[in-house]
């Protein structure tokens, strides 16, 4: 049996290292409305396997970033983040990295 990843066996606070994925699409049938699609953004703590769910209205980069911002508002910003290579997560990663780089270059001025 292979060894467990070091991220899941090293001591850390809850949600310091997370995994992020989408669940869906799911449908909601309102009483007097047409059915609407929605997704669930799933955040899991790699060390404790605790789960945090965010409801999102579309499978877009913007919704993914907004869900991540809501997550970090309730929890701290994670030190390590793992997700699959879907286009939504890849472009969200690029957007977050460019905004972090812009902030760090502003701090140097």
C-alpha positions, 0 to 999 in steps of 0.5 A, a space after each residue: 500500500 502506498 504512503 499517504 500524501 504529506 499534505 494529509 498526514 502533517 499537522 495543520 489547522 482545519 482548511 489550511 490545505 483544501 481540495 475544491 470541486 463542483 457537484 452538479 448540475 442539479 435542478 430546482 423546480 420552483 412551484 410557479 417557476 421553470 426549472 433552474 440549474 445550480 451547482 455546489 462548490 465543494 471545499 474539503 479539508 485535506 487533513 481532517 476531511 471536513 466539508 464546506 459547501 457553497 451554492 453557485 448559479 453557474 459553472 463559470 470562472 466568476 462564480 468559482 472565484 466568488 465561491 472561493 471569496 465567500 469561503 475565505 470570508 468564513 474561513 482563513 485563506 488556505 495555504 495549499 489548494 488542490 483541484 482538477 484541471 477543469 477550465 473553470 478552475 484553471 482560469 480561476 487560478 490564473 485570475 487569482 494569481 494575477 491579482 495576487 501578483 498585482 497586489 504584491 507589486 503594488 506593495 513594493 512601490 
